[in-house]
Amino acid sequence: MKRDISIIDLPAKQKMIIACDSSGGIGPKSGDKVVVPGEIVGRLGVRVALMELLAVRATPLSIVNTLSVEYEPTGKKIIAGIKDELEQLNLDADKVLNGSTEENIPTSETGVGITVVGVVSEEDLKLANSRAGDIIAAVGLPKVGEEVIADKDEIANLETMQQILTLDYIYDILPVGSKGVRYEAKLLAEMNSLNLNLINSDVDIDKSAGPVTVLLITLPENRLDDLKQNISKPVNLVGKLYSIS
């Protein structure tokens, strides 16, 4: 599986979907290279893993945070950020959230790991539904490090994902992180056994998209204007899929 998820067969034609994310050196501690509040670290970390599950239409059931920091005060703030993000999906943190912190060794840098487990029926699972002639649009712009905070209005988030999931003309959704748009667009074409024609746009397709600041989606070419009207984030055409001859 080349996507950043694990898929495990379950009884009754169900699939377990597992996604995870990690970060290091980003946070409020003295040794961090990018200094941001713990709440932001938690929000962005869990967002990445949640995006991966939602992209294949899975329902999150369990979130586990493994924090390489003390609970008080750093871990507590990171967990608060995670809980804030879960509220956007109406998930009860008291029921779905568990984790661990480092209480034995003092740490000078923030380290975070987050795993999300979900489930989806075989019928609803969306992994490779694109067709020749479909276009690939990038929703959001690649941002990394401090840009993620400074340019938050230009990045995809959970609200963006929820908006996309309501649109009946969307086929595949692929979150973009550190590997960039070019890599993920090629993967999207490969998953669908199609070729890819990249199209020049305002998007830097080789730049890291950090904590999933871009969502690649496939759709019919004649629905691009509809997408731009339905989504408040930047939308750019980046590629077109065609048959392998």
N, C-alpha and C positions, 0 to 999 in steps of 0.2 A: 504494500500500500504506500504510494508515494505522497499522498496527502498527509497532513500532520494530525492524523487521527488513527486510532485502532478500531477495527470492527470485529465484534465477536458474535457468533451465532448464539441465539437463545431459543428456547422452545416457543411453540405457537407462532412461528414465523416473525419473531422479533429479533432485532439487532441491538447489541450493546455498543455504544459509541464512547470512546475515551479520548479526551484531548488534554494537553497540558501546556504550561508555559513557565518560563523561569526568567529571572533578571538578577543582575548583580552589579553593585557599584552605583545603583540608582536609588536615592532615598535621602533621609535626613541626617544620616550619621556622619561623623567627622571624616571618615575615609572615602566617602562616596564621591564619584567623579561627576555625576549629575545630581545636583541637590534639589530635591522636590519633597513636599510633605508626604508622610507615610500614607495618608488617605489616597493620594494620587497613585502611589505605587500599587496599592490594593485594587483600586478601580481598574487601572489599565491592565494589570496582570490577569485578573479574572475575566476581563472583557475579551482578551485574546482567546482563551480556551472556550468561553461561551460562544463566541463568534463561529468557531470551528464546528461546534455541535449544531447550532442553529442553521448553519449553511447547508447541512445535509438533512435538515428538517427534524432533528432529534429533540426530545424534551429533556432538559437537565434534571437529574434526580439527586445527585450528590456532588458537593464541592469540597475538596480537601486542600488546605493550605499548609505547606511545610516551610516555616519561616526560620531562617538562620540568624535571628535576632531575638533579643529578650522580649518577653511579653509587655512589660511596662518600662518605658512608654511606647517604644517603636512598634512592637507587634500589635499592640492594642489599636493603634492608629491605622495600621495596614488592614487589620480585620474590619475596622469601621468602614474603610473605603470599599472593601469587598462587599460588605452588607449593603452599602448604598447602591452598588451596581446591581445586586440581586433584586433589590426592590423594584427596579425598572422592569423586571420580568415577573413581578408578583411572586417571587420565590421567598418562602419563609426561612430565613437564615437559621433560626433555632432548630429547624427540622433537617435542613440539607447541608449545613456547614459544619465541618470538623477540621482539626488541624493540630499543629504542634509548633512550639517555639524553642529557642535555645536558652536554657536556664543554667547551664553549667560553665560555659566559657564566655567571657566578655568579647564582644565583636565590635569592630570599628567600621565595617562596611555592611550595607544592607544586602541580604540575599533572600530571594523569594522563589518558591515553587508552588504552583497551583495546578491541581488536576480536577477535571470536571468529567463526571460520568453521566451518560444519558441513555435513552432508549428510543427506538423508532421501529415501526413496523416495516417489513420488507416492501410493502406496497407504497409507503410514503417516503422511503429512503431515496434521496436525490443525489446521485454521484456523477452520472454522465448522461445527460438528457439533451445535449445540444445536437444540432443538425447542420449539415453543409448549408452555407448561406447565412447562418446566424452571425451576429456581430458580438464583439466583446467590448463592454463599456467598463471604465474604471470609475467607481463612485468614491470620492475623496481623493486627496493628494498625498503622495509619500512624504511622511514627516518622521523625524527621529530625534531622540534626545530632547533638548529644551524646546525644539520646534513643536513638539506634541502639545505642550502647554500654551505656547505663544500663539499658535495657529489652530486652536481647537475648533474653530468654526469651519475649517477646511478639511477635517478628517471624518471618516466614517466612525459611527459609534453604534451602540445597541439600538438606539432609536431609529437610526438609519436602517439597520438590519430588519427591524420589525416592520418598517415601511415597505421594504423590498419584498418581504415575505407575503404581503397582502396583494401583490401584483400578479395577476394570472398569466402574464405574458413573459415571465422570467423563467428560465430553464435552470442553468447551473449557477451556483454562487461559490466563489473561491476567495477566502480571505488572503490578503497579501501582507506579509511581514518583512523580515530582514532580507529575504532573497530577491525581493523586488518584483515589479510588474512583468518584466520580460520573462523571467523564469516561470512565474505562475501561469502566464498566458500560454506558454509552450506546454506546460503540464496539462492545462485545461484542454488544449487541442489533442494532446497525446491520449488523455483519458477517454476522449470521444472518438479516437481513431480517425482524426481529421488533421489536415494541414492548417497552418496559421499564416496569415498575411498581416504583419504589423503595420499600423497606420500612424504616421506622424501626428503628434498632438502636443499639448502643453504639459503633458505628464513626463517626468523623468523616469523612464521605464527601468533604469538600472539602479536607481536609488533605493535604499532600504525604506520600507514603510513602517519600520519600528513595531509598535504594538498594534498591528492590524489597523493602520490608518486608511487603507484602501480595500474595497471589495470589488473583485472582478465578477461581472455577471454577463450571462449570454441571453440574447433576446433577438426577436426578428428585427431586421434593419428598419422596417417601417414604424417601429414603436420607440425609436430613440427620442423623438421629440416628446412623446408621452412620458418617458422616463424622466426627462429633464423637468417636466412640469410636476411630476409626482414626488421628486426627491429634492430636498432643499440644499444638499451638499453639491460640490462641484462634480459634474458628470462629463467624462471625456471618452470619445470613441478611440480605442487603442488597437483594435484588430478585427479581422474577419476570418471565419472558418470556411474551409472549402474541402472538397473530397480529395482523397489520396488517389491519384491516377495510376 
